Amino acid sequence: MIIKEDIYFPFANEDRRLHIYLPDDYYSEGNEERYAVMYMWDGQNLFNDCDATFGKSWGLSNFLQGYWKRMIVVGMECAHNSPQRCNEYCPYSVEIGNVGKLRGDAENTIQWVIEKVKPYIDRRFRTWSHREATAVGGSSMGGMMSLYTILKHNDIFSKAAVISPSIRTSMSHFLNEIKDADINPDTRIFFSWGTNEWNSLEVEETVRNYILELEREIQTKQPSCRTYIFRQEGGLHNEASWELQLPTLFPFLWEG
């Protein structure tokens, strides 16, 4: 089942909607089970096509209903009808293509999740609140946010889905971030990109090399950290392609 609730986002002085997936029998009589939680950016795009910004969701609820591990997924809406999304999801002050100069407000957004959203979810639902049961994920700018979150706040999040991350203008920042990061040995990071995301072999090669470099530096910093590289042949930069990664993504993050 999907529950929608609003929570105040002080940095934009407005409410933001949470799209909360619960196992269908969550409220069944006698069910006292607690659940791991995955927090995901661009929450409007996860579950229902009617909510999705471009009319196609990840179909994540359909996947989770057939997946053996029962969990809660919290999709957090962004300013998806506004250029402000890029500021809220970018950790650094950089220039991105035709978007222009970004302020780098991501830390404010993450602090909102840590200080407001996560405590609310842990009070409201039967969760396992410790880091080993807490993950973060997203795509595009949300993929970049997930990478930043797992590096900067590894004491709270143990797993990250870094899908089609928008990292090309921020590589030097991320390499410095890895050098300063305190990465727990049990951390898991799933990286992915699609070969047809940019209709340019040169850009695809650049993104591939950047992701491989990030993985290499993370493994150097913490050899026990588990990483996974998924090159999606023919994958595009859209929800339909990211949906196809779910059967690989979830077992890597949550099994074994």
C-alpha positions as CSV (number, residue, x, y, z in Angstrom):
1,M,0.0,0.0,0.0
2,I,1.1,3.6,-0.6
3,I,0.4,6.3,2.0
4,K,0.9,10.0,1.1
5,E,1.7,12.4,3.9
6,D,3.0,16.0,3.9
7,I,5.9,17.2,6.0
8,Y,7.3,20.7,6.3
9,F,10.5,21.5,4.4
10,P,11.8,24.7,6.1
11,F,14.4,25.5,3.4
12,A,11.7,26.2,0.9
13,N,9.1,27.2,3.5
14,E,6.6,24.7,2.1
15,D,5.3,21.2,2.7
16,R,6.8,18.3,0.8
17,R,4.9,15.1,0.1
18,L,6.2,11.7,1.3
19,H,5.1,8.7,-0.7
20,I,5.4,5.8,1.8
21,Y,5.3,2.2,0.7
22,L,4.2,-0.3,3.4
23,P,3.8,-4.1,3.0
24,D,0.1,-4.8,2.3
25,D,-0.4,-6.6,5.6
26,Y,1.3,-3.9,7.6
27,Y,-1.9,-3.2,9.5
28,S,-3.0,-6.8,9.8
29,E,-4.1,-7.9,13.2
30,G,-1.3,-9.5,15.1
31,N,1.4,-8.1,12.8
32,E,4.2,-6.7,15.0
33,E,7.0,-7.0,12.5
34,R,9.5,-4.2,12.2
35,Y,11.0,-3.2,8.8
36,A,14.1,-1.8,7.3
37,V,13.7,1.5,5.5
38,M,15.0,2.9,2.2
39,Y,14.7,6.6,1.7
40,M,14.6,7.6,-2.0
41,W,14.7,11.0,-3.7
42,D,12.2,12.1,-6.3
43,G,9.5,10.2,-4.5
44,Q,6.8,11.2,-6.9
45,N,8.4,9.0,-9.6
46,L,8.6,5.8,-7.7
47,F,5.2,4.1,-7.4
48,N,2.4,5.4,-9.6
49,D,2.5,6.6,-13.2
50,C,-0.2,9.2,-12.3
51,D,2.1,10.9,-9.8
52,A,5.3,10.7,-12.0
53,T,6.7,13.9,-13.4
54,F,6.9,12.5,-16.9
55,G,4.0,10.1,-16.7
56,K,6.0,6.9,-16.0
57,S,7.1,5.7,-12.6
58,W,9.6,3.1,-11.5
59,G,6.8,0.6,-10.8
60,L,8.5,0.1,-7.5
61,S,5.4,-1.0,-5.5
62,N,4.8,-3.8,-8.1
63,F,8.4,-5.0,-7.7
64,L,8.3,-4.9,-3.9
65,Q,5.1,-6.9,-3.7
66,G,6.9,-9.8,-5.4
67,Y,10.2,-9.3,-3.5
68,W,10.8,-11.6,-0.6
69,K,12.3,-9.0,1.8
70,R,9.5,-6.9,3.3
71,M,10.5,-3.3,3.9
72,I,9.3,0.3,4.0
73,V,10.3,2.7,1.2
74,V,9.9,6.4,1.8
75,G,9.9,8.5,-1.4
76,M,10.5,12.2,-0.8
77,E,9.1,14.6,-3.3
78,C,11.4,17.4,-4.6
79,A,10.7,20.7,-6.2
80,H,10.0,18.8,-9.4
81,N,8.2,21.5,-11.2
82,S,10.9,24.1,-10.5
83,P,14.6,24.6,-11.3
84,Q,15.0,24.7,-7.5
85,R,15.3,20.9,-7.6
86,C,18.8,21.1,-8.9
87,N,19.9,23.4,-6.0
88,E,18.3,21.1,-3.4
89,Y,19.9,18.0,-4.9
90,C,23.4,19.4,-5.7
91,P,26.0,19.2,-2.9
92,Y,28.4,21.7,-4.4
93,S,28.5,25.1,-5.9
94,V,29.0,24.2,-9.6
95,E,27.9,25.0,-13.1
96,I,25.7,22.4,-14.7
97,G,25.1,22.6,-18.5
98,N,22.3,25.0,-19.4
99,V,20.9,24.9,-15.9
100,G,23.5,27.4,-14.8
101,K,25.2,28.1,-11.5
102,L,24.0,26.1,-8.6
103,R,24.2,27.0,-4.9
104,G,24.8,23.5,-3.6
105,D,22.0,23.2,-1.0
106,A,22.0,19.4,-0.7
107,E,23.3,19.4,2.8
108,N,20.2,21.3,3.9
109,T,18.0,18.7,2.2
110,I,19.9,15.8,3.8
111,Q,19.7,17.4,7.2
112,W,15.9,17.7,6.7
113,V,15.8,13.9,6.1
114,I,18.0,13.2,9.1
115,E,16.5,15.6,11.6
116,K,12.8,15.6,10.5
117,V,11.8,12.9,8.0
118,K,13.6,9.9,9.5
119,P,12.6,10.6,13.1
120,Y,9.0,11.0,11.9
121,I,9.0,7.7,10.0
122,D,10.6,5.9,13.0
123,R,7.9,7.3,15.3
124,R,5.0,6.7,12.9
125,F,5.8,3.2,11.8
126,R,7.4,0.0,13.1
127,T,10.9,0.4,11.7
128,W,14.4,-0.8,12.5
129,S,16.0,2.6,12.9
130,H,19.7,1.6,13.1
131,R,22.0,2.3,10.2
132,E,22.3,-1.3,9.1
133,A,18.6,-1.2,8.2
134,T,18.7,2.2,6.6
135,A,19.4,2.9,2.9
136,V,19.2,5.8,0.5
137,G,18.7,5.8,-3.3
138,G,17.9,7.9,-6.3
139,S,18.6,8.6,-9.9
140,S,20.2,11.4,-11.9
141,M,20.6,14.3,-9.4
142,G,19.1,11.9,-6.9
143,G,21.9,9.5,-7.7
144,M,24.4,12.2,-7.0
145,M,22.6,12.9,-3.7
146,S,22.7,9.3,-2.7
147,L,26.5,9.1,-3.3
148,Y,27.0,12.3,-1.3
149,T,24.8,11.0,1.5
150,I,26.5,7.6,1.9
151,L,29.9,9.3,2.0
152,K,29.0,12.2,4.3
153,H,26.5,10.5,6.6
154,N,27.6,6.9,6.7
155,D,26.9,6.8,10.4
156,I,23.2,6.9,9.5
157,F,22.9,5.2,6.1
158,S,24.7,1.9,5.3
159,K,23.5,1.3,1.7
160,A,23.1,3.5,-1.3
161,A,21.7,3.2,-4.9
162,V,23.7,5.6,-7.1
163,I,21.8,5.3,-10.3
164,S,22.7,7.4,-13.4
165,P,24.4,9.9,-11.1
166,S,24.9,13.5,-12.4
167,I,28.5,13.7,-11.3
168,R,30.3,15.0,-14.4
169,T,30.7,18.6,-13.0
170,S,31.5,17.4,-9.4
171,M,34.1,14.7,-9.8
172,S,36.9,16.6,-8.0
173,H,34.5,17.4,-5.1
174,F,33.6,13.7,-4.8
175,L,37.2,12.5,-4.9
176,N,37.9,14.9,-2.0
177,E,34.8,13.7,-0.2
178,I,36.0,10.1,-0.4
179,K,39.4,11.1,1.0
180,D,37.7,12.6,4.0
181,A,34.9,10.0,4.4
182,D,34.7,7.6,7.3
183,I,33.3,4.6,5.4
184,N,32.1,1.7,7.5
185,P,33.2,-1.8,6.4
186,D,29.7,-3.0,6.0
187,T,28.7,-0.2,3.5
188,R,27.2,-1.2,0.2
189,I,27.0,1.0,-2.9
190,F,25.3,0.2,-6.2
191,F,26.5,2.2,-9.2
192,S,24.8,2.2,-12.6
193,W,24.5,3.9,-15.9
194,G,22.8,3.3,-19.2
195,T,24.7,3.1,-22.5
196,N,22.1,5.2,-24.4
197,E,21.5,7.9,-21.8
198,W,23.2,10.6,-23.7
199,N,23.2,9.5,-27.3
200,S,27.0,10.1,-27.2
201,L,29.6,7.4,-26.9
202,E,32.1,10.1,-25.7
203,V,29.8,11.1,-22.8
204,E,29.0,7.4,-22.0
205,E,32.7,6.7,-21.8
206,T,33.3,9.7,-19.6
207,V,30.5,8.7,-17.2
208,R,31.8,5.1,-17.1
209,N,35.3,6.2,-16.4
210,Y,34.1,8.5,-13.6
211,I,32.0,5.8,-11.9
212,L,34.9,3.3,-12.2
213,E,37.2,5.9,-10.7
214,L,34.8,6.6,-7.8
215,E,34.5,2.9,-7.1
216,R,38.3,2.4,-7.2
217,E,38.8,5.3,-4.7
218,I,36.1,4.0,-2.4
219,Q,37.6,0.5,-2.4
220,T,41.1,2.0,-1.7
221,K,39.7,4.0,1.2
222,Q,37.7,1.0,2.6
223,P,38.5,-2.3,1.0
224,S,35.7,-4.1,2.9
225,C,33.0,-1.8,1.4
226,R,30.9,-3.8,-1.1
227,T,30.3,-2.1,-4.5
228,Y,28.5,-3.2,-7.6
229,I,28.8,-1.7,-11.1
230,F,25.8,-2.1,-13.4
231,R,26.2,-1.1,-17.0
232,Q,22.7,-1.2,-18.5
233,E,23.0,-2.0,-22.2
234,G,20.6,0.2,-24.1
235,G,19.5,2.0,-20.9
236,L,18.1,5.4,-21.2
237,H,17.9,8.3,-18.6
238,N,14.3,7.6,-17.6
239,E,12.2,5.7,-15.1
240,A,11.4,2.9,-17.5
241,S,15.1,2.0,-17.7
242,W,15.7,2.4,-14.0
243,E,12.7,0.0,-13.3
244,L,14.6,-2.7,-15.1
245,Q,17.5,-2.4,-12.6
246,L,15.4,-3.2,-9.6
247,P,15.9,-7.0,-9.7
248,T,19.6,-6.5,-9.5
249,L,19.7,-3.4,-7.2
250,F,17.6,-4.7,-4.3
251,P,19.3,-8.2,-3.9
252,F,22.7,-6.5,-3.9
253,L,21.8,-4.0,-1.3
254,W,19.8,-6.2,1.0
255,E,20.9,-9.8,0.6
256,G,23.9,-11.8,1.8
